[in-house]
Amino acid sequence: MPEFVNTVVLQGAPVRVWTALTDRAQRDAWGPLVDLDDTARAGPAHCGWAVKGLARPVRMAATIDRFEKPEIFAWSCGLPGVYVFTELFELSGDDGGTSMMHSISARGLLGRLLGPMILKRMHKLMLESDERLEKYLRWRIVRAPARAQRAARPTRRKGKTR
């Protein structure tokens, strides 16, 4: 089965990275490889693939295969035995940082025949997606303390006091 693996070290605790991977609003903010509709639990979902030349993404059924917070998130889509695309994220680390192993693979008859060609392009997209996630998490960490400082300041009332 053809497979590509990328490992990156990300800023933030595994729970923060996990939330960026599984929370719908955060996924939309950093733009993952494939758009998943429901990433809140294991089970059925739908995914969307952006195809060059089409205005809207191609939609299909998907399955969240593993949902082990905050360590493993895996999903797959396709036709069993013919072509199944799988994406896996494995997280490990502590509050100082998170090591994320991200892999994509193709199984089935077409997966063996066409997988290397398809996954070569998907590998490039996976690396770009991981880079966007890394930038997003850096931005979140830089912005979080600034928000906390603003909230801690007392507000001043304008106008007369009684």
Backbone torsions as a table, in degrees:
resi	resn	phi	psi	omega
1	MET	NA	124.4	177.9
2	PRO	-66.3	137.3	-178.0
3	GLU	-150.0	144.0	172.8
4	PHE	-123.3	141.3	-178.4
5	VAL	-129.5	136.8	174.8
6	ASN	-131.4	133.8	177.6
7	THR	-120.4	129.4	178.1
8	VAL	-133.9	153.7	174.0
9	VAL	-104.5	124.5	-174.9
10	LEU	-112.1	150.9	175.7
11	GLN	-74.8	140.4	177.1
12	GLY	106.8	160.6	-180.0
13	ALA	-72.5	158.5	178.1
14	PRO	-54.5	-35.2	179.7
15	VAL	-64.4	-38.4	178.6
16	ARG	-65.0	-44.2	178.7
17	VAL	-65.3	-43.5	178.3
18	TRP	-55.6	-46.1	-179.6
19	THR	-62.5	-40.4	177.9
20	ALA	-64.3	-32.0	179.4
21	LEU	-77.7	-32.4	-170.3
22	THR	-110.7	-18.1	179.8
23	ASP	-81.4	125.9	-175.0
24	ARG	-56.2	-47.4	-177.9
25	ALA	-64.1	-41.0	179.8
26	GLN	-70.5	-37.2	176.6
27	ARG	-60.2	-41.7	178.6
28	ASP	-63.1	-33.2	-177.7
29	ALA	-69.7	-35.0	-177.6
30	TRP	-105.4	-10.6	173.1
31	GLY	69.7	76.5	179.8
32	PRO	-68.7	174.8	179.9
33	LEU	-55.0	-47.5	-179.2
34	VAL	-131.6	141.0	180.0
35	ASP	-83.3	117.5	176.0
36	LEU	-104.7	136.8	-179.0
37	ASP	-74.8	-48.8	-173.6
38	ASP	-125.3	105.8	-177.4
39	THR	-115.2	20.8	-174.6
40	ALA	-90.7	-6.8	-177.1
41	ARG	-165.5	164.2	175.4
42	ALA	-72.6	150.0	178.0
43	GLY	127.5	-163.2	-176.2
44	PRO	-67.0	147.3	177.4
45	ALA	-154.1	-175.1	173.6
46	HIS	-132.4	151.7	178.7
47	CYS	-131.5	160.0	178.8
48	GLY	-128.5	132.0	179.0
49	TRP	-110.6	126.4	174.2
50	ALA	-79.7	122.1	-179.7
51	VAL	-113.6	128.5	-178.6
52	LYS	-57.1	130.6	178.1
53	GLY	97.2	-14.5	177.9
54	LEU	-104.9	139.3	-178.0
55	ALA	-71.2	-36.8	-179.0
56	ARG	-114.1	152.2	179.3
57	PRO	-68.7	153.5	175.2
58	VAL	-79.3	126.7	-177.5
59	ARG	-102.1	141.9	175.9
60	MET	-154.6	164.1	178.3
61	ALA	-70.3	146.1	177.9
62	ALA	-140.2	169.8	177.4
63	THR	-136.1	130.5	171.6
64	ILE	-81.9	106.5	-173.7
65	ASP	-79.8	-41.4	-178.9
66	ARG	-134.4	131.1	-178.8
67	PHE	-139.3	79.5	-175.5
68	GLU	-115.2	86.5	-175.0
69	LYS	-64.7	136.3	-11.8
70	PRO	-102.1	43.9	-173.1
71	GLU	-114.3	-44.3	-173.4
72	ILE	-134.6	130.4	174.6
73	PHE	-133.8	119.2	-178.5
74	ALA	-139.6	144.0	177.7
75	TRP	-145.1	163.9	179.6
76	SER	-149.8	160.4	175.4
77	CYS	-152.0	160.8	177.8
78	GLY	127.8	-166.8	179.8
79	LEU	-106.2	114.6	-178.9
80	PRO	-54.0	134.0	-179.7
81	GLY	85.8	-22.9	-178.4
82	VAL	-101.6	-63.6	178.4
83	TYR	-156.0	119.6	177.1
84	VAL	-128.3	122.8	176.7
85	PHE	-96.9	133.0	-179.7
86	THR	-128.4	137.5	175.4
87	GLU	-124.3	133.4	-176.0
88	LEU	-132.9	134.9	173.9
89	PHE	-121.3	126.1	174.5
90	GLU	-120.4	125.3	-176.5
91	LEU	-113.2	141.2	173.1
92	SER	-151.0	150.9	179.2
93	GLY	146.7	-160.3	179.8
94	ASP	-143.6	-163.5	-177.8
95	ASP	-63.1	-20.0	-179.5
96	GLY	-78.1	-18.0	-179.3
97	GLY	164.4	165.9	-177.1
98	THR	-130.1	130.7	172.4
99	SER	-91.3	123.6	-179.3
100	MET	-115.9	120.4	173.1
101	MET	-99.7	118.8	-177.1
102	HIS	-116.7	124.6	179.3
103	SER	-132.7	151.1	173.1
104	ILE	-129.2	145.4	179.7
105	SER	-149.4	161.5	177.5
106	ALA	-127.5	131.5	178.3
107	ARG	-122.1	170.8	178.8
108	GLY	94.2	175.8	-177.5
109	LEU	-59.1	-52.1	178.3
110	LEU	-68.3	-27.7	176.7
111	GLY	-61.8	-39.5	178.1
112	ARG	-73.2	-37.7	-176.7
113	LEU	-80.1	-50.4	-174.9
114	LEU	-102.1	-11.8	-175.9
115	GLY	-51.6	-50.1	-178.4
116	PRO	-58.3	-39.5	-179.6
117	MET	-69.1	-45.4	-178.9
118	ILE	-68.4	-45.1	-177.2
119	LEU	-68.2	-24.6	177.3
120	LYS	-60.7	-45.1	176.9
121	ARG	-69.2	-41.1	179.7
122	MET	-63.9	-33.4	178.7
123	HIS	-61.8	-43.7	177.9
124	LYS	-61.6	-43.7	179.0
125	LEU	-65.9	-36.1	177.9
126	MET	-62.7	-44.6	179.1
127	LEU	-62.5	-41.2	177.3
128	GLU	-64.1	-41.0	178.9
129	SER	-63.1	-44.0	178.5
130	ASP	-62.8	-37.2	178.0
131	GLU	-66.2	-41.9	177.4
132	ARG	-63.2	-40.1	177.8
133	LEU	-63.3	-43.0	179.2
134	GLU	-60.7	-45.2	178.5
135	LYS	-64.3	-41.1	179.8
136	TYR	-61.8	-45.7	-179.4
137	LEU	-65.9	-38.4	176.1
138	ARG	-61.5	-43.6	179.6
139	TRP	-62.2	-42.9	179.8
140	ARG	-63.5	-39.8	-178.8
141	ILE	-69.8	-39.6	178.9
142	VAL	-67.6	-39.9	-177.4
143	ARG	-76.2	-30.4	-175.8
144	ALA	-58.7	-48.6	178.9
145	PRO	-64.6	-35.3	179.4
146	ALA	-62.8	-40.7	178.2
147	ARG	-65.5	-40.3	-179.0
148	ALA	-65.1	-39.4	179.2
149	GLN	-65.9	-41.9	179.0
150	ARG	-62.2	-41.0	-177.7
151	ALA	-68.9	-27.7	-176.6
152	ALA	-78.1	-20.7	-178.3
153	ARG	-70.4	137.7	176.6
154	PRO	-71.0	146.0	178.3
155	THR	-86.9	144.7	178.7
156	ARG	-103.1	136.3	179.3
157	ARG	-88.4	138.0	175.8
158	LYS	-98.5	145.5	178.0
159	GLY	105.4	-169.5	-175.9
160	LYS	-78.7	146.4	172.3
161	THR	-106.6	149.7	-176.6
162	ARG	-99.6	NA	NA
